[in-house]
């Protein structure tokens, strides 16, 4: 059982990540669709752009985005949702990505293959004799390059259409720092903020997504040496434990320690760039 001090830390993290103890899937869908639509109108942009990976987060982000642009059009404004497929070569779970598009029914879907750009950057780094520790580190950093190339493509498309890039960051990934800085962590709007993974799944079910997509094993699929590696293998804890922590439930001492340590060590990912201000450095450091 956690101590009162540990429970207080848990509550502080929940507050920091905007997690609410009250949750109703249908109300959350309405609230988040309204948020996206209102922001699109307020910023005078004309499009939303989101990469669809085949996972439940981008599935839900896409469904919310498509509903939002439809709401904006009903108010007499121009708006469209552009779903992007951004494979690195041939994606192992391409069928899941296509199934997500079938659920979302976006206004437009386009494909940009990032392999040539990603490989060209790695080739340039190798030509510059960057000293990677081993093949595993090189592969991991190539994964970061892939994530950033995907965001480069999304911002280019958003720029061409006068649009905003939608991010899929939710509370579980934010808690564990499980995103690439300036890659999938970069976006103009993040409508899934504050949701645990099981709450994201609940939204997907409420929007009539099939179970096979809703309960698919989550994977970032960035590392070529370990394709479709489950997120939980990197976490060291399960999504259920992460979600229980976020929802204020009791977790084991081991899970608490892993989660809090990871949260502290990944603080830099959730912070704006630091500047010469000692107080700020203290506030954002691990």
C-alpha positions in Angstrom: 0.0 0.0 0.0 1.3 3.5 -0.9 2.1 6.0 1.9 0.2 9.2 2.2 3.2 11.0 0.7 3.2 8.7 -2.3 -0.6 9.1 -2.8 -0.1 12.9 -2.7 2.6 12.6 -5.4 0.1 10.5 -7.4 -2.6 13.2 -7.1 -0.1 15.9 -8.0 0.9 14.1 -11.2 -2.8 13.5 -12.1 -3.4 17.3 -11.8 -0.3 18.1 -13.8 -1.4 15.8 -16.6 -5.0 17.2 -16.5 -6.6 13.8 -15.6 -10.1 14.1 -14.2 -11.7 11.6 -11.8 -15.0 12.1 -13.6 -15.3 10.4 -17.0 -18.2 9.8 -19.3 -17.2 8.7 -22.8 -20.1 10.4 -24.7 -19.7 13.6 -22.8 -15.9 13.6 -23.4 -16.5 13.1 -27.2 -18.8 16.0 -27.3 -16.5 18.2 -25.2 -13.4 17.4 -27.2 -15.1 17.7 -30.6 -16.4 21.2 -29.5 -12.9 22.1 -28.3 -11.3 21.2 -31.7 -14.0 23.0 -33.7 -13.9 26.1 -31.6 -10.1 26.3 -31.8 -10.1 25.8 -35.6 -12.6 28.7 -36.0 -10.7 30.9 -33.5 -7.4 30.4 -35.3 -9.0 31.0 -38.7 -7.5 27.8 -40.1 -9.2 25.7 -42.7 -7.9 22.2 -42.1 -6.9 19.5 -39.6 -4.0 17.2 -40.4 -3.3 13.9 -38.5 -1.1 10.9 -39.2 -3.0 7.6 -38.9 -0.8 4.8 -37.7 -3.2 1.9 -37.1 -3.3 2.4 -33.4 -6.3 3.4 -31.2 -4.9 6.9 -30.3 -4.8 8.1 -33.9 -8.1 6.3 -34.6 -9.8 8.3 -31.9 -7.9 11.5 -32.8 -9.1 11.0 -36.4 -12.7 10.4 -35.4 -12.8 13.5 -33.2 -11.2 15.6 -36.0 -13.6 14.4 -38.7 -16.6 15.2 -36.4 -15.1 18.6 -35.6 -14.7 19.7 -39.2 -18.2 18.6 -39.9 -19.4 20.8 -37.0 -17.3 23.7 -38.3 -18.9 23.4 -41.8 -22.3 23.4 -40.3 -21.4 26.8 -38.9 -20.6 28.1 -42.4 -16.8 27.9 -42.2 -14.5 26.1 -44.5 -12.9 23.1 -42.9 -11.6 19.7 -43.9 -9.8 16.8 -42.3 -6.8 15.3 -44.0 -5.7 11.9 -42.7 -2.1 11.0 -43.6 -0.6 7.6 -44.0 3.2 7.9 -43.3 4.7 4.5 -43.6 8.4 3.7 -43.5 8.6 1.4 -46.6 6.0 -1.2 -46.1 4.2 -1.1 -42.8 3.7 -4.4 -41.0 0.2 -3.5 -39.8 -1.0 -1.6 -42.9 -4.3 -3.5 -42.8 -5.0 -2.0 -39.4 -4.2 1.5 -40.6 -6.6 1.0 -43.5 -9.3 -0.3 -41.1 -8.9 2.9 -39.1 -9.4 5.0 -42.2 -12.6 3.0 -42.9 -13.9 3.9 -39.4 -12.8 7.6 -39.6 -14.0 8.3 -43.2 -11.8 11.3 -43.5 -12.5 14.1 -46.0 -9.1 13.3 -47.7 -6.5 10.6 -47.2 -2.9 10.9 -48.6 0.2 8.8 -48.4 3.7 10.0 -47.9 6.4 7.3 -47.5 9.1 8.6 -45.2 11.7 5.8 -45.9 13.8 7.7 -48.4 14.0 10.9 -46.3 14.7 8.9 -43.1 17.4 6.7 -44.7 19.0 9.7 -46.3 19.4 11.4 -43.0 20.9 8.3 -41.4 23.2 7.9 -44.4 24.4 11.5 -43.9 25.0 10.9 -40.2 27.1 7.8 -41.0 29.0 9.7 -43.6 29.8 12.3 -41.0 31.1 9.4 -38.8 28.7 10.0 -36.0 29.9 7.5 -33.3 26.8 5.3 -32.5 27.5 2.9 -29.7 26.2 -0.1 -31.5 23.5 -1.3 -34.0 20.8 -1.1 -31.4 21.5 2.6 -30.6 21.7 3.4 -34.3 18.3 1.7 -34.9 16.7 3.5 -31.9 17.9 6.9 -33.2 16.7 6.0 -36.7 13.3 5.5 -35.0 13.5 9.1 -33.7 14.3 10.3 -37.2 11.3 8.5 -38.5 9.0 10.1 -36.0 10.4 13.6 -36.8 10.1 13.0 -40.6 6.5 12.1 -40.1 5.9 15.4 -38.3 7.8 17.3 -41.1 5.4 15.9 -43.6 2.4 16.7 -41.5 3.4 20.3 -41.0 4.1 20.6 -44.8 0.6 19.4 -45.6 -0.9 21.6 -42.9 1.0 24.6 -44.3 -0.2 23.9 -47.8 -3.8 23.7 -46.7 -3.8 26.4 -44.1 -4.3 23.9 -41.3 -3.4 22.7 -37.8 -1.5 19.5 -37.0 -3.4 17.3 -34.5 -1.4 15.3 -31.9 -2.4 12.1 -30.3 -0.6 12.5 -27.0 -2.7 11.2 -24.1 -2.0 11.0 -20.3 -0.5 7.5 -20.3 2.2 8.4 -22.9 2.7 11.8 -21.3 3.2 10.1 -17.9 5.8 7.7 -19.3 7.5 10.2 -21.6 6.7 7.7 -24.4 6.9 10.0 -27.4 9.7 11.5 -29.6 10.5 15.0 -28.8 9.7 17.2 -31.8 8.4 14.1 -33.5 5.0 12.7 -32.4 5.3 15.0 -29.4 5.0 18.0 -31.7 1.5 19.3 -32.7 -0.7 22.4 -32.6 -3.6 20.8 -30.8 -3.8 17.6 -28.6 -7.5 16.6 -28.1 -6.6 13.4 -26.1 -4.8 15.2 -23.3 -5.8 14.0 -19.9 -7.1 10.6 -21.0 -5.8 7.3 -19.8 -5.3 4.6 -22.3 -8.4 2.8 -21.2 -10.4 6.0 -21.5 -9.1 6.5 -25.1 -10.4 3.0 -25.8 -13.7 3.9 -24.2 -14.0 6.8 -26.6 -13.2 4.5 -29.5 -15.9 2.0 -28.5 -18.4 4.8 -28.1 -17.6 5.9 -31.7 -18.3 2.3 -32.9 -14.7 1.3 -33.6 -14.3 -2.5 -33.9 -12.8 -4.4 -30.9 -9.8 -5.6 -33.0 -8.7 -1.9 -33.4 -9.7 -0.8 -29.9 -7.8 -3.5 -28.0 -4.9 -3.9 -30.4 -1.6 -4.3 -28.5 -0.1 -0.7 -28.6 3.2 -0.3 -30.3 5.2 2.7 -31.6 6.8 0.5 -34.3 9.8 2.8 -34.8 12.7 0.3 -34.4 13.5 -1.8 -37.4 15.4 -4.4 -35.4 12.4 -5.1 -33.2 9.3 -4.4 -35.3 5.9 -4.0 -33.6 7.6 -4.0 -30.2 4.8 -3.5 -27.5 4.9 -0.3 -25.6 4.7 -2.2 -22.3 8.1 -3.8 -23.0 9.6 -0.4 -23.0 7.6 0.8 -20.0 8.5 -2.0 -17.6 4.9 -1.8 -16.3 1.6 -2.6 -17.9 -0.9 -0.1 -19.4 -3.4 -1.3 -16.7 -0.9 -0.2 -14.0 -0.2 3.1 -15.7 -4.0 3.7 -16.1 -4.7 2.8 -12.5 -2.1 5.3 -11.4 -3.6 8.0 -13.5 -7.1 7.3 -12.3 -6.1 7.5 -8.7 -6.3 3.8 -7.9 -4.0 1.8 -5.8 -0.9 0.4 -7.5 1.9 -1.8 -6.3 5.0 -0.2 -4.8 7.0 -1.5 -7.7 4.7 0.0 -10.3 4.6 3.3 -8.4 8.4 3.5 -8.3 8.8 2.7 -12.0 6.2 5.2 -13.0 7.3 8.1 -10.8 11.0 7.5 -11.8 10.1 7.5 -15.5 7.9 10.6 -15.1 10.7 12.5 -13.4 13.4 11.4 -15.9 11.2 12.4 -18.8 10.3 15.9 -17.5 12.3 17.5 -20.2 10.0 16.1 -22.8 7.0 17.8 -21.3 8.7 21.2 -20.8 9.3 24.1 -23.1 13.0 24.7 -24.0 14.9 25.9 -20.9 16.5 29.4 -20.8 18.8 31.2 -18.4 16.5 31.2 -15.4 17.5 29.1 -12.4 14.0 28.9 -10.9 12.7 27.5 -14.2 15.5 24.9 -14.4 14.6 23.8 -10.8 10.9 23.6 -11.7 11.3 21.5 -14.9 14.3 19.3 -14.1 14.0 15.6 -13.3 
